[in-house]
Every structure is written in structure tokens, then in C-alpha cells.
Amino acid sequence: MKTIQFREAIAEAMSEEMRRDESIYLMGEEVAEYNGAYKASKGMLDEFGPKRVIDTPIAELGFAGVAIGSTMTGNRPIVEYMTFNFSLVGIDQIINNAAKIRQMSGGQFKCPIVFRGPTASAGQLAATHSQAFESWFANTPGLKVVVPSNPYDAKGLLKSAIRDDDPVIFMESEQMYGDKGEVPEGEYTIPLGVADIKREGTDVTIVSFGKIIKEAYKAADELEKEGISCEIIDLRTVRPMDRKAVVESVKKTNRLVVLEEAWPFGNVATEITYLVQSEAFDYLDAPIVKINTADTPAPYSPVLLEEWLPNSDDVIKAVKKVMYK
């Protein structure tokens, strides 16, 4: 094993796959000459050249369409958005083209493409740069949605996403690019659609994904001091969701808290809540609690932002609520 940063895990995954398959290329704003806005493509221009690592204009609608069209001629593009907030400019291409090519062509064309970049908040970036769109994309048949929380998962999942023959939305975080973690020296992949039990427990299940799961870890450490054992499940892939892992955990612990950095209406946590009440209702010893951001655009003020964003104290309160303590 070696210890590397999240951004290095992303770069390694892309580089290894590009060495393996010449049909893969990377395009996006500042991915080439600048080595990526977050240095997640560092060194790739030097190795693969300007035909396979391509700087684009600030025109997400345009380069998303170019990349999607190129899948129909045998290419496997990786599109980097500087933030998924900017993907909204090209969302017509993603929703109406990438997600539907296979069905609308009667299976004649597949669309092997990865759209990757940061999601959700990253400090004081204000309302239009702090949005989480996992549930938006996951609501679209034809798209797969992946949200890793650490370097090991990021590399293994990204390699699988690049090899997948369907469009994959791969969502990262500006606040995780510097995170360090152990990654195997050799080749490995992690299958899409498989959750991971990050911490085994007996009293309550906490389901989360992405960078906000760190708050669940903090809460579990504190709750353990009080004799409360938390099982933490990292979804890793939002769609397809590992429904079995969630249900089986709830059948064991009989309680569920869902932590998600997203607005509270119609999100991934809502889907999980419906899943559990429909498939494990008789195992529940308390109502499910879901923890989300406040139902407002993200504030710029650091004081308001702290209140807006879920934290470990919120998780502790939710766990004690379902424990009736």
C-alpha cells in the first residue's frame, strides 16, 4: 500500500486507464496546461499530449456535446467540470443525449462517458457554487451516479466508471482533494453499485456518502463513549444503489439515520427512507431520521454556513432521537 492524496488517486485512475485504452481522452477547462483546476490531472498533458488531454473554452454545453457525440464513433471520453454547478450549462446534453442514446438508438449506440468534478459545498463559495445535484442526476434513467469519500474508493470506482459502457456521473469535492489515504500499489477496481460498511455496529445504522460522511465518523466516535454502537454505511454509488446492504443493516440495528449534504426535499435520503419502510418496516424500532442542509440556498456568511451544513452534533442528536435517549 502507498499513501497518496485524493487528487493523486483521481489522476492515477485516469492515467492508468488511458495507458490501457487509446480511445480514452480527457477534456475540460484547465485540465491540460494548468494540470487541472485542482491538480487532479497533473502530468497528464506531458504523458498523453494535447490530442488526448484537451483544454476547452468556458462552454460546458459545447464540450459536453462534443464528448457525447464522440462516444458514437468509438471514443470513451472523460469530461471534467470545474464544479458540477457548471454542469447545469450542459445538462441538456447529459439528460437528453447521454442518458438516452442507448434506448433511442434501439441499442445501436452505447455512451461510455464519465462526467467528473466537485459537488456540494466547499467553504465560502456562496449559493451558486455550493449545490449538490446527486439526486438530480440519479433521478434520470440511463445515468449512473458515483460519490466516493476517500482516495482508495475514488481510484477503484473511477477505473470502473471509465470502463463502464454507460454514462457515469462521478462526483468529488474540492475539500477532499488534499485528503490522504492508503491505495494499493497494483491494479484494482471497485464495482459500481456496491456499498461499503465503513464501521460495524449494533445499535443504529447511519447511511451517508461523499465528504459529509466524515461527520458520521466523528459522531460515532463520541457516541461510542456513551455506549452507543453505530454502523456506518458508505453508499459510494448512489445509482445503482446497494439496497440490500442498507436493508440488511437496518434489520440488524433496527434504527436508521441518513446523513446527506443536500436540500431536504426529494433527495437520496428520501429514497432510502422509502426503501426501508417498504422492505424493512417491521424491523424498525423508531422512525427514520434524515439529516440534510437547511432548505435555503447556501449562505456566504461563515456563521450562517455553519448552521446550514449538517455536522457531527446533528448526527449525535439524530442517533439519540432514534435511540429514545
N, C-alpha and C positions, 0 to 999 in steps of 0.2 A: 504494500500500500504506500501511497505518497500523499502528502498534504498539499492541496492547491486551493486557489480561490474559485469562487463560483464562476467568475468571468473566464477563468482559465479552463474550467470544465466545459463551458459552452464552446470555447474556441477549439479545444481538443476534439470534442464530438464532431464539429463541423469539418475540421481538417482531416480527421481520420476517415470520415465518410467520403470526402472529396477525393482523397487518395484512392479509395476503393472503387469509386464510380465517377467517371468523367462527365456524366450527364448532370451532375450536381453543380450548381453555382450559387453564389451569394450576391444579393443586391439590396441596396438601401442607402439611406442618407449617411454619409461619412463612414461607411464600412471599410473603405479601401485606404485612401491616402492618410486618413486620420486614425486608422486602426480601430474604428468603431467609436461611437459616442461614449461608450462605457468601456472601451478597450476589450470588447468581447470577440473581436476579430483580429486581434494583434498578430502581425506577422503573416497573415493570410495572403495579402496582396503580393508580398515578396515571393511566396511559395507558388501561388497559383496564377498570378498575372492578372491583368485588367480585363481579360475576357471572361474570367470566372469569379472575380471579386469586383463588383461594379458599383461605383458611386452613382447615385441618381440625383436628379433635381428634386426640389421640395414639391413633389407631386405624387402623393400616395395613390390617388385614383389611377394615374397613368402607369406607374411601375407595377402596381398590383395587377393591372390588366395585362401588361406585357408578360409578367411572370406566369399568370394563369394560362394565357394563350400558349406559352412555350411548353407547358406540360403536354399539350395536344400534339406536339412534334417530337416527343420523346425525352424532354428535359425534366429534371427534378429540382426546381428552384427552392432556395431558402430566402424569404423576404424578411428583412429586419425593419421593424418600425421603431423609431426613436422612443416612442411610447405608444401603447395601444390607444391612447386618447386620439392620436393622429390617424389610427386605422379607420376612424369614422369617415374620413375623407374618401377612403377607398372601400367602404363597407358594402356598397352596391356590388362591386366586383367579387367580394368574398361571399356574400349571401346569395346573390342571384346568378353567379357564374361558377365559382369554385365548388360550392356546396351542391350544385345541381347538374354539373356536366355529365357525370356518370349516368344519372337517371334520364336526363333529357336527350342523351345520345343513344339510349337503349343499350348502354353498356359498351358502346364502341370506343369511348374515350374514358380514361381514368384521369384523376387530377392529383398526382403526387407532389404536393407542395406544403411547405412549412412556413407559416407566418409567425415570427417570434419577436419578442421585445418586452419591455416592462409594463406591468399592470398595477393598478391601485395607487395608493398614496406613497409619496417619497419625501415627506417633510413639508416644508412651506412652499408648495408649488401651486396652491390655490385650486379653485373649483374645476377648471377645465383641464388640469393636468394631474388629477388625483382620483380618477374614476376606475372602478373595477367592472369589467364587462364580461367576466366569465359566464355569467348566467345568460347574457345576451347571445353569445356565440353558441353556448351549449343548448340553447332553445332551437337551434337550426339543424334539422336532419341533414346528414351529409358531412358535418364537421365533427372533428374530434378536438377535445379541449384538455390541455395538459398544463398543470401548475406545480412545478417542483418547489421544494423548500430547502434544498441543500445541494452541495456540489455533486455528491455521489448520485443522487436521484436525477439531477439535471443532466449529467452526461449520459447515463444509461437510457433515460427517457428520450432525450433529443436524438440519439442514434436510432432508436426505434421509430421515432416520428419521421425522420428523414427517409427511412426505408419503407414507410407505410405508403400504400398506393392511394390513400385518400387524403384530403386536405386536413392539416393539423394546425390548430391554434396553440402556440407554445408560449406561455405567459410567465415572465420572470419578474424581477423587482430591482429598481435602482439601489435599494437599501440592502440587497443581498449580494451584489456583485463582488464585494470585498470579503464576504464570509468565507472562512476556510473550513475544509473538511477532507476526510480521507477518501481517496479514489484508487481503485486497483490499477496496477501498472499495466496489466494486459487488457485484451479485448473483453468487453462485456456490454450487454444491453439489458434493459428492464422493459418487460412487456407493457403496453398501454392497457389501461383498464384494470390494473391490479393495485389495490390499496396496500398500505404497509402499517402494521401495528408498531408504532414507534416506542410505545411503553405499555406493558401489560398491567392490568389492574382488575379489581373485582367489584368495586362499589358503583362506578359510574363510567359511562363511555363519553369521551369528548372527540367529536369528529371535526377536523379542520383541514386546511391546505394552504400552501403558499407561505409567505413570510409571517402572517399573523399567527401561525401555529406556535411560534416561539412564546407567545403569551400563554398558551396552554401548558407548555413545559414549565414555565415559571410558576403558574398556578398549581400544577401537580406537585411540584417540589414543596410548596408551602402547605398544601393540603395533606401531604404525607406526614408532616409533623403533627397533624391533628388526628392521624389515624385513618384518613380517607384515601382509598386506593383508586387512582384514576387510570383508565385505559385510554390511550390516545391513538386515534387512527388518522393517518395522513392519507387522504384520498389519492393524491398525486395526479390522477386523471379524473377530471370532473365528468367528461363524457368520452367513452362509455364509463359509467360509474360502477364501482365494485359494490353492488348492492348486497351481495352475500356477506361480505366482510362486516358491513355495518350491522346488518340484521343479526348475525351470529354473535357479535359483541354485545348487542343490547339484550339478547336472550340470556347472556351470562351475567351482565351487570344490572339489568332491569331499569336502568336510568340513562337518559341521553341529554347531552348538551352539545349544540352545534355552534362552532365559532367561525364566522366568515366576515372578511373585510369587504362588505358590500352593503348597499342600501337594503332596508328590511323587507321591501315589497317584492314578492315573486322572484326569489333568488334560489341559489343552490340549497341553502338551509331549508327553505320551504319544501323543496322536492324531497329532501332527506326526511323531513318531518312526516310528509305524506307516506313515504315508503315504509317507515317504521310503524306508523299507526295502522297501515293496511296489512302488513305482513308480520308484525310482532306486537300487536296491541295487547294481547293477553299477558305478555311478559312485562309490561310496563308497570312500575310501582309508583310512578309520578308523571305528571305532564311533561312533555318535552320542552326544553328552553332553548331558544336560539338567540345568539348574540351577534348583532350587526352594528354598523355605523349608525349615527343619527340620520334621520330621514330628511337630510338637507344636502345641498352642495357642500363640498369640503371647504371649510373656512381657511383663510390665510393666517389669521391670528394664531400664534403658538398656543395660547391659553385655550382658545376655542377648539383648536385642532386636537388638543389632548383630550378634551371632553367628547369630541366627535368620534374618535377612533377607539375601538374596543381594546381593553388591556387586561392584564392578569387579575386585577381586582374584580373586574366584571365577571371573569371566569369563576373565580372563587365564590362570588355571591350566587352565581347561577348553579354551581355544584351544590352549595349548601341549601339552595332552594329545593332542588330535586331530592336532596337527602333529608329534607324537613328539619334542618338544623339552623 
